[in-house]
Amino acid sequence: MSHRTGLPRHDFILQDGTVADVIGRLRYLKPSTSFRELWQYNNHMYLLLSYFPRLLAEIPFETYVRNFILAPLGMDATTYYSKAAEESGHLADGFGRDGVNQSEDVFGQGQVRAYPFWAPNEGKPGHVISGAGGVISNAKDMATWLQTLLEEAEVIRRVSSGITVASPVAQFPEGSPMVYGGGQSRGTYRGFGFKSQVTRIPTQNFGVAVLSNDEAFGFEIVEAIKFRVIDEVLNLQVIDWTERIKSLVVAGFQARIVPTPRPTNPTLPSFSFNDLAGTYQNRGYGSLHLCLVAPDNLTETASKPYFRHLPLDSHIPTFLANWNGFGVSHVALTHFEHNLFNVSGLFLVPTENTSDSKPWVQVETHPGFVGEFAVEGKLGVGLRGLWGASAGVQSPMGESVKERAEVWFEKLG
């Protein structure tokens, strides 16, 4: 619970299947630090904990939480099941912004699009997201939860006690370094202590929970509102948190969107592009079927309509694969130089508008997200930039591509 296992986030392994399926794959994930060396958040430890009620008490995790926490507190609107929330008529849609040129205006409105529920659960217990935070709630129930936390029961004090340092340096001068316990962070804000994402200041018997349905900047919006509310309630000099958070977002975006330009005459891979196509497998992440979709002189005509909807350069050799994981629906590997490919995550969102001829496509790019093909016993591709290690933790080092890879996929057949 204190996230010192040595594993980085590895979010992308959260595929369809049972909790036991995912637990069985954890052994194949490459660690980024030694055991207990450094705090690195990952959802899989809470997924593991969600298996304990079924294993030890023969009751599903969701039922256990309902019977022993939610029902006694009267939190009747809180559920793990999206179907129940939808049937209530009160489930809010998430939303995103289509058509925004973020290099010109990172906060541009664009065309507002409804965003599908991020972890749909139709009502079957044992969902892989439940243990890591798949709760659906509302303002009334969150107020009840805040009141419960503010009572500072012994169990709450225990799990909020700092075990390891999560952030050794304060992000803002009004803050402090943060320590992490069991699912909760503890630090100070302008001299007042607070902890957890549902923020509370026990010395003032005060807490605040902020909910947002903005897909792109929900976390940042929550942070700005949270600190502004704290300043107002505690009669502190008001800080322009909106401008501070905006500056961080813009700086982060500008640093992220500067990939290295592809050489004018790049060296071709050691293998033909057609030979690189096919199915690759990693026992932790599952299968990756690379389909060559560009350019025209390398691909079958049948693949072109699928490719036309995607914001990728059709003149550069590109592989596309479905990604049955969390966060993206597809990945694209675009040739860069020799055996190196730039990797982009794509999320195709149905617009549910019959007048639209194509889906809304969100593209996630990062200059450090790359793939490299090599023969390491068998042909494979090593991916780097996706495992989500803590700040300052480098990708693996080594002589071979497989050693340097965060995740190594080996070609089948």
C-alpha positions as CSV (number, residue, x, y, z in Angstrom):
1,M,0.0,0.0,0.0
2,S,3.0,2.3,0.4
3,H,4.1,1.9,-3.2
4,R,7.7,0.8,-2.6
5,T,7.5,-2.5,-4.6
6,G,10.0,-1.3,-7.2
7,L,7.3,-1.4,-9.9
8,P,6.4,1.8,-11.8
9,R,2.8,2.5,-12.9
10,H,2.6,0.0,-15.9
11,D,-1.0,1.3,-16.4
12,F,-1.3,-0.1,-19.8
13,I,-1.5,-3.7,-18.7
14,L,-5.1,-3.1,-17.3
15,Q,-6.8,-5.1,-20.0
16,D,-10.1,-7.0,-20.0
17,G,-10.1,-10.0,-17.7
18,T,-10.4,-10.8,-14.0
19,V,-8.4,-9.4,-11.1
20,A,-6.8,-12.8,-10.8
21,D,-5.7,-12.6,-14.5
22,V,-3.9,-9.3,-13.9
23,I,-2.3,-10.5,-10.7
24,G,-0.9,-13.4,-12.6
25,R,0.8,-11.1,-15.1
26,L,2.4,-8.8,-12.5
27,R,5.4,-11.2,-12.2
28,Y,6.4,-10.5,-15.8
29,L,6.6,-6.7,-15.4
30,K,10.1,-5.1,-15.3
31,P,10.8,-3.1,-12.1
32,S,12.3,0.3,-12.4
33,T,13.9,0.4,-8.9
34,S,14.9,-2.1,-6.3
35,F,12.4,-3.2,-3.7
36,R,11.6,-0.5,-1.1
37,E,14.1,1.9,-2.7
38,L,11.7,4.6,-3.8
39,W,8.0,5.6,-3.8
40,Q,6.4,4.9,-7.2
41,Y,2.7,4.9,-7.4
42,N,1.0,2.1,-9.3
43,N,-2.6,0.9,-9.3
44,H,-1.8,-2.8,-9.3
45,M,-1.1,-3.0,-5.5
46,Y,-4.7,-1.9,-4.8
47,L,-6.0,-4.2,-7.5
48,L,-4.2,-7.0,-5.5
49,L,-5.8,-5.9,-2.2
50,S,-9.2,-6.0,-3.9
51,Y,-8.7,-9.7,-4.2
52,F,-8.3,-10.3,-0.5
53,P,-12.1,-10.2,0.5
54,R,-12.9,-12.8,-2.1
55,L,-9.9,-14.9,-1.1
56,L,-10.2,-14.6,2.7
57,A,-13.9,-14.0,3.3
58,E,-15.4,-15.4,0.1
59,I,-17.2,-12.1,-0.7
60,P,-16.5,-9.8,-3.7
61,F,-14.6,-6.6,-2.9
62,E,-17.4,-4.4,-4.1
63,T,-19.9,-6.2,-1.9
64,Y,-17.6,-6.0,1.1
65,V,-17.2,-2.3,0.7
66,R,-20.9,-1.8,0.3
67,N,-21.8,-3.9,3.4
68,F,-19.1,-2.7,5.8
69,I,-18.5,0.9,4.7
70,L,-21.0,2.5,2.4
71,A,-24.2,1.1,3.8
72,P,-23.4,1.9,7.5
73,L,-22.5,5.5,6.5
74,G,-25.7,5.9,4.5
75,M,-23.7,6.5,1.3
76,D,-26.5,5.1,-0.8
77,A,-25.6,6.9,-4.1
78,T,-22.1,5.6,-4.2
79,T,-21.4,2.5,-6.3
80,Y,-18.8,0.6,-8.3
81,Y,-21.3,-0.1,-11.1
82,S,-21.7,2.3,-14.0
83,K,-25.0,0.6,-15.0
84,A,-26.5,1.4,-11.6
85,A,-25.2,5.0,-11.9
86,E,-26.7,5.4,-15.4
87,E,-30.0,4.0,-14.3
88,S,-30.2,6.6,-11.6
89,G,-30.4,9.3,-14.2
90,H,-27.7,11.3,-12.5
91,L,-24.4,10.0,-14.0
92,A,-22.5,13.0,-15.4
93,D,-20.8,12.6,-18.8
94,G,-17.1,13.3,-19.0
95,F,-16.2,15.7,-21.8
96,G,-13.2,16.6,-23.9
97,R,-12.3,19.2,-26.6
98,D,-12.1,18.1,-30.2
99,G,-10.2,20.1,-32.8
100,V,-8.0,22.2,-30.4
101,N,-4.6,23.4,-31.7
102,Q,-2.9,23.0,-28.3
103,S,0.4,24.4,-29.6
104,E,-1.5,27.7,-30.1
105,D,-3.9,27.5,-27.1
106,V,-3.6,24.6,-24.7
107,F,-6.9,25.6,-23.1
108,G,-8.8,26.1,-26.3
109,Q,-12.5,25.0,-26.2
110,G,-12.8,23.4,-29.6
111,Q,-15.9,21.3,-30.1
112,V,-17.0,19.8,-26.8
113,R,-17.4,16.0,-27.0
114,A,-19.0,13.6,-24.6
115,Y,-16.4,11.3,-23.2
116,P,-17.3,7.6,-22.5
117,F,-17.2,6.5,-18.9
118,W,-13.5,5.6,-18.2
119,A,-14.0,2.2,-16.5
120,P,-17.4,0.8,-17.5
121,N,-18.7,-1.9,-15.1
122,E,-22.1,-3.2,-16.0
123,G,-22.7,-4.7,-12.6
124,K,-20.4,-7.7,-12.3
125,P,-18.2,-7.7,-9.3
126,G,-14.4,-8.2,-9.6
127,H,-13.7,-5.4,-12.0
128,V,-10.0,-4.7,-12.5
129,I,-10.4,-1.0,-11.7
130,S,-12.5,-1.3,-8.5
131,G,-9.7,-1.7,-6.0
132,A,-7.7,1.2,-7.5
133,G,-10.5,3.7,-7.3
134,G,-13.4,2.8,-9.6
135,V,-16.0,4.4,-7.2
136,I,-18.8,6.6,-8.6
137,S,-20.2,9.0,-6.1
138,N,-21.8,12.4,-5.7
139,A,-21.4,15.6,-3.6
140,K,-23.7,14.6,-0.8
141,D,-22.0,11.2,-0.2
142,M,-18.5,12.8,-0.5
143,A,-19.5,15.2,2.3
144,T,-20.4,12.2,4.4
145,W,-17.1,10.6,3.6
146,L,-15.2,13.8,4.5
147,Q,-17.1,14.0,7.9
148,T,-16.0,10.4,8.5
149,L,-12.4,11.1,7.7
150,L,-12.4,14.2,9.9
151,E,-13.3,12.0,13.0
152,E,-9.7,10.8,12.8
153,A,-10.4,7.2,13.9
154,E,-7.4,5.1,14.7
155,V,-7.7,3.2,11.4
156,I,-7.6,6.5,9.5
157,R,-4.6,7.8,11.4
158,R,-2.8,4.6,10.8
159,V,-3.2,4.5,7.0
160,S,-2.4,8.2,6.7
161,S,0.8,8.0,8.7
162,G,3.7,8.6,6.4
163,I,5.8,5.5,5.5
164,T,7.9,6.9,2.7
165,V,8.6,10.2,1.0
166,A,6.5,10.7,-2.1
167,S,7.6,14.2,-3.0
168,P,10.9,15.3,-1.4
169,V,10.5,19.0,-2.6
170,A,7.4,21.1,-2.4
171,Q,5.9,22.1,-5.7
172,F,4.9,25.5,-4.4
173,P,6.5,27.6,-1.6
174,E,3.2,27.4,0.4
175,G,3.4,23.6,0.5
176,S,5.8,21.0,1.9
177,P,7.4,17.7,1.0
178,M,4.7,15.0,0.9
179,V,4.9,11.6,2.7
180,Y,2.7,8.7,1.8
181,G,1.0,6.1,3.9
182,G,-1.7,3.6,2.8
183,G,-3.5,5.3,0.0
184,Q,-3.1,8.8,1.5
185,S,-0.5,11.6,1.3
186,R,0.3,13.9,4.2
187,G,1.9,17.3,4.1
188,T,1.1,20.9,4.9
189,Y,-0.4,23.9,3.1
190,R,0.6,27.4,4.5
191,G,1.2,25.8,7.9
192,F,-2.0,23.7,7.9
193,G,-1.7,19.9,7.6
194,F,-3.7,18.2,4.9
195,K,-3.7,14.7,3.4
196,S,-5.3,12.6,0.7
197,Q,-6.9,13.6,-2.6
198,V,-10.1,14.3,-0.7
199,T,-8.4,17.0,1.2
200,R,-8.9,17.5,4.9
201,I,-7.4,19.8,7.6
202,P,-8.1,18.0,10.9
203,T,-6.8,20.9,13.0
204,Q,-9.5,23.1,11.6
205,N,-12.2,20.4,11.4
206,F,-12.5,21.2,7.7
207,G,-12.3,19.3,4.4
208,V,-13.0,19.8,0.8
209,A,-13.8,17.4,-2.1
210,V,-13.8,18.7,-5.6
211,L,-15.2,16.7,-8.5
212,S,-14.5,17.4,-12.2
213,N,-15.6,15.7,-15.4
214,D,-13.0,17.5,-17.7
215,E,-11.0,14.7,-19.3
216,A,-8.0,16.8,-20.3
217,F,-7.5,19.1,-17.3
218,G,-9.7,17.6,-14.6
219,F,-6.8,17.1,-12.2
220,E,-5.5,20.6,-12.7
221,I,-9.0,22.2,-12.3
222,V,-9.5,20.3,-9.1
223,E,-6.2,21.5,-7.7
224,A,-6.9,25.1,-8.4
225,I,-10.4,25.0,-7.0
226,K,-9.3,23.1,-3.9
227,F,-6.6,25.6,-2.9
228,R,-8.9,28.6,-3.6
229,V,-11.6,27.1,-1.4
230,I,-9.1,26.5,1.4
231,D,-7.8,30.1,1.2
232,E,-11.3,31.5,1.4
233,V,-12.6,29.3,4.2
234,L,-9.5,29.8,6.4
235,N,-9.3,33.5,5.7
236,L,-5.9,33.3,4.1
237,Q,-4.6,35.8,1.6
238,V,-5.9,34.5,-1.7
239,I,-3.4,33.2,-4.2
240,D,-4.2,33.1,-7.9
241,W,-4.1,29.3,-8.1
242,T,-5.8,29.3,-11.6
243,E,-2.9,31.2,-13.1
244,R,-0.3,29.1,-11.3
245,I,-1.8,25.8,-12.5
246,K,-2.2,27.2,-16.0
247,S,1.5,28.0,-16.1
248,L,2.4,24.5,-15.1
249,V,0.2,23.0,-17.7
250,V,1.5,25.2,-20.5
251,A,5.2,24.6,-19.5
252,G,4.6,20.8,-19.4
253,F,2.8,20.8,-22.7
254,Q,5.5,22.9,-24.4
255,A,8.2,20.4,-23.1
256,R,6.1,17.5,-24.4
257,I,5.4,18.5,-28.0
258,V,8.9,18.9,-29.3
259,P,9.8,15.5,-30.8
260,T,13.1,15.2,-32.7
261,P,12.4,15.8,-36.5
262,R,12.7,12.7,-38.7
263,P,15.8,12.8,-40.8
264,T,15.3,13.9,-44.4
265,N,16.9,10.6,-45.7
266,P,16.4,8.2,-42.9
267,T,18.2,4.8,-42.8
268,L,15.7,2.0,-43.5
269,P,15.2,-0.7,-40.9
270,S,17.4,-3.9,-40.9
271,F,14.2,-5.8,-41.8
272,S,11.6,-5.1,-44.5
273,F,8.5,-3.3,-43.2
274,N,6.4,-6.3,-44.3
275,D,8.6,-8.6,-42.2
276,L,8.1,-6.4,-39.1
277,A,4.3,-6.7,-39.4
278,G,2.6,-9.4,-37.3
279,T,1.8,-10.4,-33.8
280,Y,4.1,-9.7,-30.8
281,Q,3.6,-10.8,-27.2
282,N,4.7,-9.8,-23.8
283,R,3.4,-12.0,-20.9
284,G,2.6,-9.0,-18.8
285,Y,1.0,-6.8,-21.4
286,G,-0.5,-9.3,-23.7
287,S,-0.5,-9.3,-27.5
288,L,0.3,-6.5,-30.0
289,H,-0.7,-7.1,-33.6
290,L,1.2,-4.6,-35.8
291,C,-0.6,-3.9,-39.1
292,L,1.3,-1.9,-41.7
293,V,-1.0,0.9,-42.8
294,A,1.2,3.4,-44.7
295,P,2.4,4.5,-47.1
296,D,0.4,3.5,-50.2
297,N,3.2,1.6,-51.9
298,L,3.7,-0.7,-48.9
299,T,0.2,-1.5,-47.9
300,E,-3.0,-3.2,-49.1
301,T,-5.7,-0.9,-50.3
302,A,-8.1,-2.4,-47.7
303,S,-6.3,-0.8,-44.8
304,K,-6.5,2.7,-46.2
305,P,-10.0,3.7,-45.2
306,Y,-9.1,2.8,-41.6
307,F,-6.0,5.0,-41.8
308,R,-7.7,8.0,-43.3
309,H,-9.4,8.9,-40.0
310,L,-6.2,9.1,-38.1
311,P,-4.0,12.2,-37.7
312,L,-0.8,10.4,-38.9
313,D,1.4,11.1,-41.9
314,S,0.4,8.7,-44.6
315,H,3.8,9.1,-46.4
316,I,5.8,7.7,-43.5
317,P,5.9,3.9,-42.9
318,T,3.5,3.4,-40.0
319,F,2.2,0.4,-38.0
320,L,-1.1,0.5,-36.2
321,A,-2.3,-1.9,-33.5
322,N,-5.3,-2.2,-31.3
323,W,-4.4,-1.7,-27.7
324,N,-6.7,-3.6,-25.4
325,G,-5.5,-1.7,-22.3
326,F,-6.2,1.3,-20.2
327,G,-5.9,4.9,-21.6
328,V,-5.7,4.3,-25.4
329,S,-7.5,2.3,-27.9
330,H,-4.7,2.0,-30.5
331,V,-0.9,2.6,-30.8
332,A,0.9,3.8,-33.8
333,L,4.6,3.1,-34.5
334,T,5.9,5.6,-37.1
335,H,9.3,5.1,-38.6
336,F,12.0,7.5,-37.5
337,E,15.5,6.2,-38.2
338,H,16.9,2.7,-38.9
339,N,15.2,0.4,-36.4
340,L,13.7,3.2,-34.2
341,F,10.1,4.2,-34.4
342,N,8.2,7.0,-32.7
343,V,5.2,5.7,-30.8
344,S,1.9,7.5,-30.3
345,G,-1.1,6.5,-28.3
346,L,-4.5,7.0,-30.0
347,F,-7.9,7.1,-28.4
348,L,-10.8,6.7,-30.9
349,V,-14.0,8.1,-29.2
350,P,-17.3,7.4,-31.0
351,T,-19.0,10.8,-31.4
352,E,-22.6,9.3,-31.2
353,N,-23.5,12.0,-33.8
354,T,-24.9,10.5,-37.0
355,S,-23.8,13.6,-39.0
356,D,-20.1,12.8,-38.1
357,S,-18.4,10.6,-40.7
358,K,-15.5,9.7,-38.4
359,P,-14.7,9.2,-34.8
360,W,-13.0,11.8,-32.6
361,V,-9.3,10.9,-32.3
362,Q,-7.2,12.0,-29.3
363,V,-3.4,11.6,-29.9
364,E,-0.9,11.2,-27.1
365,T,2.7,11.8,-28.1
366,H,5.8,12.2,-26.1
367,P,9.4,12.5,-27.4
368,G,10.5,9.7,-25.1
369,F,7.9,7.2,-26.3
370,V,9.8,5.0,-28.8
371,G,10.0,1.5,-30.1
372,E,13.1,-0.3,-31.4
373,F,13.2,-3.6,-33.3
374,A,15.9,-6.1,-32.9
375,V,16.6,-9.8,-33.0
376,E,17.2,-11.0,-29.4
377,G,16.9,-14.8,-30.0
378,K,13.7,-13.9,-31.9
379,L,12.6,-10.7,-33.6
380,G,11.0,-8.3,-31.1
381,V,10.3,-4.7,-30.4
382,G,11.3,-2.9,-27.2
383,L,9.1,0.0,-26.0
384,R,10.4,2.8,-23.8
385,G,8.6,5.8,-22.3
386,L,5.4,4.2,-21.2
387,W,5.9,2.5,-17.9
388,G,5.3,5.6,-15.8
389,A,8.2,5.5,-13.3
390,S,8.6,8.2,-10.7
391,A,10.4,11.5,-11.6
392,G,14.1,11.0,-11.9
393,V,14.0,7.3,-12.6
394,Q,15.6,6.5,-15.9
395,S,14.6,3.9,-18.4
396,P,16.6,0.6,-18.2
397,M,20.2,0.6,-19.4
398,G,22.0,-2.1,-21.2
399,E,23.9,-3.3,-24.3
400,S,21.0,-4.9,-26.1
401,V,17.6,-3.5,-27.1
402,K,15.8,-6.0,-24.9
403,E,17.9,-4.9,-21.9
404,R,17.1,-1.2,-22.6
405,A,13.4,-1.9,-23.1
406,E,10.8,-1.0,-20.4
407,V,8.6,-3.6,-22.1
408,W,9.8,-6.2,-24.6
409,F,7.4,-7.7,-27.1
410,E,8.6,-10.8,-29.0
411,K,7.2,-11.7,-32.4
412,L,5.2,-15.0,-32.6
413,G,5.7,-17.5,-35.3
